[in-house]
Every structure is written in structure tokens, then in C-alpha cells.
Amino acid sequence: MFTIYVFCLLVGGGFLALSVFGDFLDGMDIDVDVDGELDAGGGADVARLLSLRTIVYALFGFGATGAILHWFAGPAVTGVVAGVTGLASGAFISAAFRYIKRSGAGTALGERSLAGLTGEVTMEIAPDSAGTVKVSRGDRRYSVRARIDSTCPDGLPLRAGQSVVVVDMKDGIANVVPMDMKLLEE
């Protein structure tokens, strides 16, 4: 059982470290949004509880508690306490992030402050589907979902590596135009 605790500790801790130190590892752009919403009645609550973030925190709590208690308590006590701690840490983090998302803490200034900045397309943006762009503000780089702004000519995909300008932000998604188009307007 100790092997399972250590495995959960390493996997959960590894993902936590990657999320904490991700800004320092600029070359590794891992931006996965997995907090999907289901419109299936009670299924939405299950989807929120089983988000990748919740699972990672639960694995870390379970593994850390189990690995430590393995040396001090019996297997049954260790298993029960590790399981409860894992579930509690996952549920607490899920509730905390739901509260932050619901309250909009930090989003209003964040969204407004990206408008007018230049960025680079990191995942192709087609006229009918969103992609991603990387935008720099000060010494921070943000990877945000993006779609082509309505002022852009139809049928013009924006390829990876292309420079763009953020026209505005709405609901966390940037509306962008190619840099050369913005220069022609001025």
C-alpha cells in the first residue's frame, strides 16, 4: 500500500508543482481547461467534483497523508485517514475555485487590461472556432482563448506564430485581429 501512497504523492505533487512553478517554466506551455460544464441536471455537480484540479489535489492529499501515516499507524487507520484527507482536500479546493470563479475576483481588471496589447497565436484561430494566443503584460505572459474579431475579413484563419492585437475581452475570450490589419487602420 505504501507504493500506492508514494505514487499518488508523486503524481499529485508533480502536477501541483507544475501549476505553481509553471510561470517559471516559460518554454513549457501546458494550458488545459478541463472544468467543463454539463447540462444534465445533477451531472454538472459530478463534473465539477471530478475536474482535473480536484483529482490532482485529492491524489496529493491522499498520497501525502498515506505516506506519512504509513510509518506511524496501522494499515486500516492509514487508509481511512488518507482517504478522508484526500476527499476533503479535493472538495475544499473545488469549492474554493468555484467561489473564486463565481465571485469574479480579479477578472474584471485582468480582462480589461489585456485589450490593446499585442500577442502571438499559439493555436490556430479559424473563423468558426476559437484558438489560443499568448499575450504579455509587463513581465507576465498570459495564454488566453481567442477568436477572430468581427471586424476581420471573413475566411481569414490566423496561423500559429502570427502577431495579433487584442481588440477586446468578453467572458475570458479575447477578440483579436492580425497585427498588419491593425496597422492599416491607423
Backbone torsions as a table, in degrees:
resi	resn	phi	psi	omega
1	MET	NA	-30.4	179.2
2	PHE	-58.5	-36.1	179.2
3	THR	-62.7	-39.9	179.1
4	ILE	-66.0	-41.9	178.4
5	TYR	-61.1	-45.6	-179.2
6	VAL	-65.6	-40.5	178.1
7	PHE	-59.8	-48.8	179.4
8	CYS	-62.4	-39.3	178.0
9	LEU	-62.7	-45.1	-178.7
10	LEU	-69.1	-44.2	-179.6
11	VAL	-67.2	-51.2	179.1
12	GLY	-62.7	-45.6	178.8
13	GLY	-64.6	-36.1	178.3
14	GLY	-63.5	-46.3	178.2
15	PHE	-67.0	-36.9	176.5
16	LEU	-63.7	-44.1	178.4
17	ALA	-62.2	-40.2	179.0
18	LEU	-63.8	-38.9	179.2
19	SER	-72.0	-35.3	-179.9
20	VAL	-74.1	-45.4	-176.2
21	PHE	-96.5	11.8	-178.1
22	GLY	-59.4	-34.4	179.6
23	ASP	-66.6	-28.8	-179.6
24	PHE	-79.8	-22.2	-179.8
25	LEU	-99.2	66.4	-172.7
26	ASP	-59.7	-29.6	-178.8
27	GLY	-71.5	-20.5	-179.0
28	MET	-102.2	96.3	-179.9
29	ASP	-95.8	95.8	177.5
30	ILE	-112.8	101.1	-176.7
31	ASP	-124.1	95.6	-177.8
32	VAL	-118.3	123.6	177.1
33	ASP	-103.7	106.0	-175.4
34	VAL	-115.1	8.1	178.8
35	ASP	-85.8	71.2	-178.4
36	GLY	-74.6	156.4	177.9
37	GLU	-110.6	129.7	175.3
38	LEU	-104.3	139.9	176.9
39	ASP	-102.6	50.3	-176.9
40	ALA	-120.3	47.4	177.8
41	GLY	63.8	-115.4	-178.5
42	GLY	-72.3	-13.1	179.6
43	GLY	-65.0	-25.1	-179.5
44	ALA	-65.4	-38.7	178.9
45	ASP	-66.5	-38.7	178.0
46	VAL	-64.9	-41.6	179.7
47	ALA	-63.1	-38.7	178.7
48	ARG	-67.9	-39.3	179.5
49	LEU	-68.9	-28.3	-178.1
50	LEU	-102.7	28.0	176.2
51	SER	-69.9	160.1	-179.2
52	LEU	-59.8	-39.4	179.9
53	ARG	-61.9	-44.9	-179.8
54	THR	-64.0	-43.2	-179.7
55	ILE	-63.7	-41.3	-179.7
56	VAL	-63.5	-46.0	179.2
57	TYR	-66.0	-37.8	178.0
58	ALA	-65.8	-42.7	177.0
59	LEU	-60.4	-44.6	-179.3
60	PHE	-63.8	-46.0	179.1
61	GLY	-62.4	-42.8	178.6
62	PHE	-64.0	-48.7	-177.5
63	GLY	-66.3	-43.8	-178.9
64	ALA	-65.0	-46.8	-179.6
65	THR	-64.6	-44.9	-179.5
66	GLY	-63.5	-42.3	-179.1
67	ALA	-65.5	-38.4	179.8
68	ILE	-72.9	-47.8	-176.8
69	LEU	-71.1	-20.1	179.3
70	HIS	-54.8	-33.3	-177.4
71	TRP	-84.2	-17.0	-172.6
72	PHE	-116.8	-15.9	-175.3
73	ALA	-135.5	168.1	178.9
74	GLY	-71.2	164.4	-176.7
75	PRO	-61.1	-39.0	-178.8
76	ALA	-67.1	-46.7	179.5
77	VAL	-63.8	-44.1	179.7
78	THR	-59.9	-46.6	-179.4
79	GLY	-61.3	-44.3	-179.0
80	VAL	-67.2	-48.4	-178.5
81	VAL	-65.1	-40.8	178.6
82	ALA	-64.4	-42.2	178.7
83	GLY	-63.1	-45.4	179.4
84	VAL	-65.1	-42.5	179.3
85	THR	-63.8	-42.4	178.6
86	GLY	-61.8	-48.3	178.7
87	LEU	-62.9	-41.2	-179.7
88	ALA	-65.2	-43.3	-179.4
89	SER	-67.0	-40.2	177.0
90	GLY	-63.6	-44.9	-179.9
91	ALA	-66.1	-40.2	179.6
92	PHE	-63.4	-47.7	-179.4
93	ILE	-64.9	-40.9	177.6
94	SER	-60.0	-45.4	178.8
95	ALA	-65.3	-40.0	180.0
96	ALA	-63.9	-45.2	-179.8
97	PHE	-70.3	-33.4	174.9
98	ARG	-63.2	-41.6	178.2
99	TYR	-63.2	-45.4	-179.9
100	ILE	-62.3	-42.5	179.6
101	LYS	-65.6	-43.0	-178.3
102	ARG	-67.4	-38.9	-177.7
103	SER	-79.3	-15.7	179.3
104	GLY	71.2	22.7	-178.0
105	ALA	-58.9	118.8	175.4
106	GLY	83.4	-4.2	-175.9
107	THR	-83.7	-35.2	-175.7
108	ALA	-61.4	-52.6	179.3
109	LEU	-66.3	-40.2	-179.2
110	GLY	-59.9	-47.0	-179.6
111	GLU	-67.0	-48.2	-178.1
112	ARG	-63.2	-32.7	-174.9
113	SER	-75.6	-13.4	178.3
114	LEU	-86.2	-21.0	179.8
115	ALA	-62.0	131.8	179.4
116	GLY	93.5	-10.0	179.9
117	LEU	-85.4	156.0	176.3
118	THR	-93.5	156.4	-179.9
119	GLY	-153.5	-174.1	-179.5
120	GLU	-131.9	134.9	179.2
121	VAL	-69.6	127.8	178.0
122	THR	-107.6	-22.3	174.0
123	MET	-138.3	126.7	-172.8
124	GLU	-46.2	139.9	178.4
125	ILE	-114.1	113.3	177.7
126	ALA	-93.9	160.6	180.0
127	PRO	-58.9	-27.5	-176.7
128	ASP	-106.5	3.0	179.4
129	SER	-146.5	153.7	-178.7
130	ALA	-84.8	157.2	174.3
131	GLY	-132.9	-152.8	177.0
132	THR	-133.7	152.0	174.5
133	VAL	-131.9	153.4	175.0
134	LYS	-109.4	123.4	-177.1
135	VAL	-120.3	137.4	178.3
136	SER	-106.3	133.1	173.1
137	ARG	-133.0	111.9	-175.1
138	GLY	66.8	-130.7	179.9
139	ASP	-98.1	7.7	179.3
140	ARG	-104.1	144.1	175.8
141	ARG	-116.2	134.3	-178.1
142	TYR	-118.3	135.9	173.4
143	SER	-105.2	116.9	-176.4
144	VAL	-128.0	152.1	173.7
145	ARG	-68.2	147.2	-177.4
146	ALA	-146.7	153.2	173.0
147	ARG	-136.5	162.5	-178.7
148	ILE	-73.4	133.3	180.0
149	ASP	-68.3	152.7	-177.5
150	SER	-65.2	-18.6	179.1
151	THR	-79.5	-7.9	-178.3
152	CYS	-82.6	142.7	179.1
153	PRO	-57.6	143.8	-179.7
154	ASP	-65.7	149.8	175.6
155	GLY	77.9	10.2	-177.1
156	LEU	-101.6	100.8	176.3
157	PRO	-77.7	150.1	175.6
158	LEU	-103.3	118.5	-174.6
159	ARG	-86.5	157.5	177.1
160	ALA	-58.2	135.4	-179.8
161	GLY	94.2	-12.1	-178.7
162	GLN	-76.6	139.9	178.8
163	SER	-80.8	137.7	-179.0
164	VAL	-135.5	167.1	174.5
165	VAL	-121.6	134.1	177.2
166	VAL	-80.0	115.4	-179.8
167	VAL	-78.6	-48.0	175.8
168	ASP	-161.2	172.4	179.1
169	MET	-122.6	139.2	176.2
170	LYS	-144.6	121.1	179.3
171	ASP	55.2	38.1	176.7
172	GLY	80.7	4.4	179.7
173	ILE	-114.8	130.0	-178.5
174	ALA	-85.1	136.3	169.5
175	ASN	-96.2	121.9	-172.7
176	VAL	-124.9	157.3	172.2
177	VAL	-130.2	154.7	177.4
178	PRO	-62.1	148.4	-178.0
179	MET	-59.6	-41.2	-178.4
180	ASP	-65.8	-31.0	176.5
181	MET	-67.8	-41.2	179.4
182	LYS	-65.2	-35.6	179.1
183	LEU	-68.7	-34.3	179.2
184	LEU	-67.7	-31.0	-179.2
185	GLU	-70.6	-28.1	-174.1
186	GLU	-83.8	NA	NA
